[in-house]
Amino acid sequence: MTTPAPSLPPLSTSPRGRFRPALPLLLSLILAACTSVPLPPWPAPGGAAKAPPAATPAPAAIPATVAPPVVVIQPVPVRPSGVVTPEPYNAAVAARFPAPSLIYSTPGLQEGRSSFTSNAEIQSWLRDLVASAAATPGMKAALLGIGQSQRGEALEALVLTRGAGTDAAAIVASNRPTVLLIGQQHGDEPAGSEALLVVARELTQGLLRPVLDRVNVIIVPRANPDGATDNKRVTAGGLDMNRDHLLLNTPEAQALARLTRDYRPTVVVDAHEYTVVGRFLQKFDAVQKYDALLQYATTANIPEFLTRASEEWYRRPLVAALKSQGLSNEWYYTTSADLADKKISMGGTQPDTGRNVNGLKNTVSLLIETRGVGIGRLHIQRRVFTHVTAISSVLSSTAQRASELGQLQPYVEKEIAGQACKDEAVVEAGPTPVQQELLMLDPVTGADKALRVEWNSALTLRKLKTRVRPCGYWLSASSKTAVERLRLHGVQVLRVTEPGSVLGDLYRETARAAGVRQDVRGAIADAGQIVKTEVALVRGVIDAPSGSYYVPLSQPLANLVIAALEPDTQSSYFANRLIDSLAGSARVMSEPALKTEELP
């Protein structure tokens, strides 16, 4: 059966779209009628939208008369930390960020509290929500233990659905898109975690419950509990887990990889916060002004349809939702720690962050960052409000586009699998340097300060290194660690059962140096040096002994495999010593006649 190409509506420059779908309209009525924890209105995207195919019935409308029960918030005792954070800027700047009219109440947001919600309080909060969901007819909720942090803290995910069950098989078979929401991969970025507690409560008890009629939701409020306890960006072992999503060296990143492998989300949202003063004040004599910075997956080999869906179905409605609440936004950007370097860069193009790796897993992968790093609890209600507004828009867009998303992922996966043995693969890509006007804030007056900056755009990638796409990769029997990590991602790996041979390209090293992994901020906090190699390809017949492995590219995760196994990039398994020798892998250039078996 041929998978039809998903249709994306033509873009409209008119502020008024000709089509307003029933779901956002009805949800707006529900939101307007309720006084629980208020959420922003749900925007309808501009432009015409095609109706679902005749074979796919449109979802039933949600009755506008259904009102959720009032949410009861239990008071949480204040636990002063004794630490007083100095104000990072003056009253004129602070006045640009008034508190929202909506005040959220999580343990960490209680008035007078000086510490954010603890790991134990998050666990208690989630268990209470599972218990309350059990009393709602048709709703199913479960708390999954997905792993442990480096210090042994539980890593947990809340699964919410109105489908047949909360186990992975039931969620995948539900024919509903699944949204995975991840908070606080960086421990010193608390607003996303607090916002996800609000969103979890509203999905189970309040205004967001209608979303579950069309969407499954999985929430990991705090992916780095050790870092949160220490108020540090990195994990207990000193690694930046958001640069570990391809290598999977940390148990925290491994837990998220298993979750995405088993539950196969359609949309992944990564909730972060960004630096407000610090090096921006030092470099540009300015304070950051935007409530939210946004970006989707921007790395090599992301299918065009996926990028278009991310932009047209998600980012544009998200921008409209933020604007409707008086919240400013821009593309995500950052700058290096080198004070002499005045360049501004969008989020990186390396296949190592959650945003980019989940894009290579064929999800709509979105990064949402609020202004928070370095300002303690200042404006915390506004920061949480921004995240709740943005995440509510993502959930609304997913519910609205449920039928189209059901076509998108199978289409993209089939297209990728069909490219094996042909076409071109981009091995390495980089951003495009341009100039851009960027607004910051004057640190004295608080007024907008326009700057003309050198801007590295990740929206248009420069191809730095390309190769003919192989049929697959051969790996030696000693490549067990690489095989284990690939399988954690959900990659199909076959074991050779009888000795054979394949036509392929061997990697011949032409240069080598030691180095460290870099992102747009500078050196990445990780375990050590990498091998920086340059290679030439040598065509030949490769012996494939029994016990070695074959990784075919005729599978949906082929682009992730390329990112991992082409050795001459800083994110590759060879560069990071998960494959110990260039002789341990090769590119297979014709369909092999090997006898293989699926790994158990």
Backbone hydrogen bonds, N-H to C=O, Kabsch-Sander energy under -0.5 kcal/mol:
donor,donor_aa,acceptor,acceptor_aa,energy
8,L,6,P,-0.6
17,G,15,P,-0.6
25,L,21,P,-1.3
26,L,22,A,-2.8
27,L,23,L,-2.7
28,S,24,P,-2.1
29,L,25,L,-1.7
30,I,26,L,-2.2
31,L,27,L,-2.9
32,A,28,S,-2.5
33,A,29,L,-1.3
34,C,30,I,-0.8
34,C,31,L,-0.7
56,T,53,P,-2.1
66,V,63,P,-1.1
73,I,71,V,-0.6
74,Q,72,V,-0.6
84,V,82,G,-0.5
85,T,83,V,-0.6
90,N,443,P,-0.5
94,A,90,N,-2.3
95,A,91,A,-2.1
96,R,93,V,-1.8
97,F,94,A,-2.0
103,I,101,S,-0.5
104,Y,102,L,-0.6
109,L,106,T,-1.3
110,Q,107,P,-1.0
113,R,110,Q,-2.0
122,I,118,S,-2.1
123,Q,119,N,-2.1
124,S,120,A,-2.2
125,W,121,E,-2.6
126,L,122,I,-2.6
127,R,123,Q,-2.1
128,D,124,S,-2.2
129,L,125,W,-1.8
130,V,126,L,-2.2
131,A,127,R,-2.1
132,S,128,D,-2.3
133,A,129,L,-2.5
134,A,130,V,-1.3
135,A,132,S,-1.2
136,T,133,A,-1.8
139,M,136,T,-1.7
140,K,161,T,-3.0
142,A,159,V,-1.8
144,L,142,A,-0.6
144,L,157,A,-3.4
146,I,144,L,-0.8
146,I,155,L,-2.5
147,G,155,L,-0.9
149,S,153,E,-2.7
152,G,149,S,-1.6
155,L,147,G,-2.6
156,E,154,A,-0.6
157,A,144,L,-2.1
158,L,219,I,-2.8
159,V,142,A,-3.0
159,V,157,A,-0.5
160,L,217,V,-2.8
161,T,140,K,-2.2
162,R,212,L,-0.5
171,I,167,D,-2.3
172,V,168,A,-2.7
173,A,169,A,-1.9
174,S,171,I,-1.1
175,N,172,V,-0.6
179,V,216,N,-2.8
180,L,178,T,-0.5
180,L,267,V,-2.9
181,L,179,V,-0.5
181,L,218,I,-3.0
182,I,269,V,-2.8
183,G,220,V,-2.7
184,Q,271,A,-0.9
187,G,185,Q,-0.6
187,G,232,K,-0.8
187,G,233,R,-0.8
189,E,186,H,-1.5
194,E,190,P,-2.1
195,A,191,A,-2.6
196,L,192,G,-2.1
197,L,193,S,-1.4
198,V,194,E,-1.5
199,V,195,A,-2.7
200,A,196,L,-2.5
201,R,197,L,-2.0
202,E,198,V,-2.4
203,L,199,V,-2.1
204,T,200,A,-1.5
205,Q,201,R,-3.1
206,G,201,R,-0.7
206,G,202,E,-0.7
208,L,202,E,-0.9
209,R,202,E,-0.7
209,R,206,G,-1.5
211,V,208,L,-1.6
212,L,208,L,-0.5
212,L,209,R,-1.5
213,D,210,P,-1.8
214,R,211,V,-2.1
215,V,211,V,-1.6
216,N,177,P,-2.4
217,V,160,L,-2.4
218,I,179,V,-2.9
219,I,158,L,-2.6
220,V,181,L,-3.2
223,A,183,G,-2.6
224,N,184,Q,-1.2
228,A,224,N,-1.9
229,T,225,P,-2.1
230,D,226,D,-1.9
231,N,227,G,-0.9
232,K,227,G,-2.5
235,T,239,L,-2.6
238,G,235,T,-2.1
240,D,525,A,-2.6
241,M,239,L,-1.0
243,R,240,D,-2.1
244,D,241,M,-1.6
245,H,352,D,-2.1
248,L,244,D,-2.3
254,Q,250,T,-2.2
255,A,251,P,-2.0
256,L,252,E,-1.6
257,A,253,A,-2.2
258,R,254,Q,-2.5
259,L,255,A,-2.0
260,T,256,L,-2.4
261,R,257,A,-2.5
262,D,258,R,-2.5
263,Y,259,L,-2.6
264,R,260,T,-1.7
266,T,178,T,-2.5
267,V,178,T,-2.0
268,V,364,V,-2.7
269,V,180,L,-2.9
270,D,366,L,-2.8
271,A,182,I,-3.0
271,A,269,V,-0.6
272,H,270,D,-0.6
272,H,368,I,-3.2
274,Y,370,T,-2.8
276,V,373,V,-1.8
280,F,277,V,-2.1
281,L,277,V,-0.6
282,Q,278,G,-2.0
283,K,279,R,-2.5
284,F,280,F,-2.7
285,D,281,L,-1.3
286,A,280,F,-0.7
287,V,441,L,-2.2
288,Q,276,V,-2.3
292,A,328,S,-1.5
293,L,369,E,-2.7
294,L,330,E,-2.1
295,Q,367,L,-1.5
297,A,365,S,-0.9
300,A,349,T,-0.6
302,I,299,T,-1.1
307,T,303,P,-1.8
308,R,304,E,-2.7
309,A,305,F,-2.4
310,S,306,L,-2.2
311,E,307,T,-2.1
312,E,308,R,-3.3
313,W,308,R,-0.5
313,W,309,A,-1.7
314,Y,309,A,-0.7
315,R,310,S,-2.7
316,R,311,E,-2.2
318,L,314,Y,-2.3
319,V,315,R,-2.7
320,A,316,R,-2.1
321,A,317,P,-2.3
322,L,318,L,-2.3
323,K,319,V,-2.5
324,S,320,A,-2.2
325,Q,321,A,-0.7
325,Q,322,L,-1.1
326,G,323,K,-2.0
327,L,322,L,-2.6
330,E,292,A,-1.5
332,Y,294,L,-2.5
334,T,345,S,-2.6
337,A,521,R,-2.0
339,L,337,A,-0.7
341,D,338,D,-1.5
342,K,340,A,-0.8
344,I,454,E,-3.1
345,S,334,T,-2.9
346,M,456,N,-2.4
347,G,332,Y,-0.5
352,D,350,Q,-1.8
353,T,350,Q,-0.7
357,V,353,T,-2.9
358,N,354,G,-2.4
359,G,355,R,-1.1
360,L,356,N,-2.0
361,K,357,V,-0.8
362,N,359,G,-1.9
363,T,358,N,-1.8
364,V,266,T,-2.5
365,S,363,T,-0.9
366,L,268,V,-3.0
366,L,364,V,-0.6
367,L,295,Q,-3.2
368,I,270,D,-2.3
369,E,293,L,-2.5
370,T,272,H,-1.8
371,R,291,D,-0.8
372,G,274,Y,-2.2
372,G,370,T,-0.6
373,V,274,Y,-1.6
375,I,372,G,-1.9
378,L,375,I,-2.2
380,I,377,R,-1.9
383,R,379,H,-2.4
384,V,380,I,-2.6
385,F,381,Q,-2.6
386,T,382,R,-2.3
387,H,383,R,-1.9
388,V,384,V,-2.9
389,T,385,F,-2.6
390,A,386,T,-2.4
391,I,387,H,-3.1
392,S,388,V,-2.4
393,S,389,T,-1.7
394,V,390,A,-2.0
395,L,391,I,-2.5
396,S,392,S,-2.4
397,S,393,S,-2.9
398,T,394,V,-2.3
399,A,395,L,-2.3
400,Q,396,S,-2.6
401,R,397,S,-2.3
402,A,399,A,-1.0
405,L,401,R,-3.0
406,G,402,A,-1.6
407,Q,403,S,-0.8
407,Q,404,E,-0.8
408,L,404,E,-2.3
409,Q,405,L,-1.6
411,Y,407,Q,-1.9
412,V,408,L,-2.7
413,E,409,Q,-2.7
414,K,410,P,-2.2
415,E,411,Y,-2.3
416,I,412,V,-2.5
417,A,413,E,-2.4
418,G,414,K,-1.8
419,Q,416,I,-1.6
420,A,417,A,-1.0
421,C,470,P,-1.8
422,K,419,Q,-1.7
425,A,467,R,-3.2
427,V,425,A,-0.7
427,V,465,K,-2.4
428,E,465,K,-1.8
430,G,462,R,-2.2
432,T,457,S,-2.7
434,V,455,W,-2.8
436,Q,453,V,-2.3
438,L,451,L,-3.0
440,M,449,K,-2.5
441,L,287,V,-2.5
442,D,447,A,-3.1
446,G,442,D,-2.1
449,K,440,M,-3.5
451,L,438,L,-2.6
453,V,436,Q,-3.0
453,V,451,L,-0.7
455,W,434,V,-3.2
455,W,453,V,-0.6
456,N,344,I,-2.8
457,S,432,T,-2.7
457,S,455,W,-0.9
461,L,459,L,-0.5
462,R,430,G,-3.5
464,L,428,E,-2.1
464,L,462,R,-0.8
465,K,428,E,-1.8
467,R,425,A,-2.4
469,R,423,D,-2.3
471,C,588,V,-2.7
472,G,588,V,-1.2
473,Y,551,V,-2.0
474,W,586,A,-2.4
475,L,549,Y,-2.3
476,S,584,G,-2.6
479,S,476,S,-1.8
482,A,578,L,-0.7
483,V,479,S,-2.3
484,E,480,K,-2.6
485,R,481,T,-2.2
486,L,482,A,-2.5
487,R,483,V,-2.4
488,L,484,E,-1.6
489,H,485,R,-1.3
490,G,486,L,-0.6
490,G,487,R,-0.6
491,V,486,L,-2.3
493,V,491,V,-0.5
494,L,550,Y,-3.0
495,R,597,E,-2.7
496,V,548,S,-3.1
497,T,595,K,-3.1
498,E,595,K,-1.0
500,G,544,A,-1.7
502,V,542,I,-2.2
504,G,502,V,-0.5
504,G,540,G,-2.8
505,D,587,R,-2.8
506,L,504,G,-0.5
506,L,538,V,-3.0
507,Y,585,S,-0.5
508,R,506,L,-0.6
508,R,536,A,-3.2
509,E,507,Y,-0.6
510,T,534,E,-3.2
511,A,534,E,-1.3
513,A,532,K,-2.1
515,G,530,I,-1.7
519,D,522,G,-2.8
522,G,519,D,-1.0
524,I,517,R,-2.5
526,D,524,I,-0.9
530,I,515,G,-2.7
531,V,575,A,-2.3
532,K,513,A,-3.2
532,K,530,I,-0.7
533,T,531,V,-0.8
534,E,511,A,-2.4
536,A,508,R,-2.5
538,V,506,L,-2.4
539,R,537,L,-0.5
540,G,504,G,-2.6
542,I,502,V,-3.5
542,I,540,G,-0.5
544,A,500,G,-3.2
547,G,496,V,-3.0
548,S,545,P,-2.0
549,Y,475,L,-3.0
550,Y,494,L,-3.0
551,V,473,Y,-3.0
553,L,471,C,-2.8
555,Q,553,L,-1.5
558,A,555,Q,-1.5
561,V,557,L,-1.9
562,I,558,A,-2.1
563,A,559,N,-1.7
564,A,560,L,-1.8
565,L,561,V,-2.5
566,E,562,I,-1.9
569,T,567,P,-0.7
572,S,569,T,-1.1
573,Y,564,A,-3.1
576,N,572,S,-1.6
577,R,574,F,-1.9
578,L,573,Y,-3.0
579,I,573,Y,-1.5
584,G,581,S,-1.7
585,S,582,L,-1.2
586,A,474,W,-1.7
587,R,505,D,-2.5
588,V,472,G,-2.6
588,V,586,A,-0.5
589,M,503,L,-2.4
589,M,587,R,-0.6
590,S,503,L,-0.7
596,T,594,L,-0.7
597,E,495,R,-1.9
599,L,493,V,-1.0
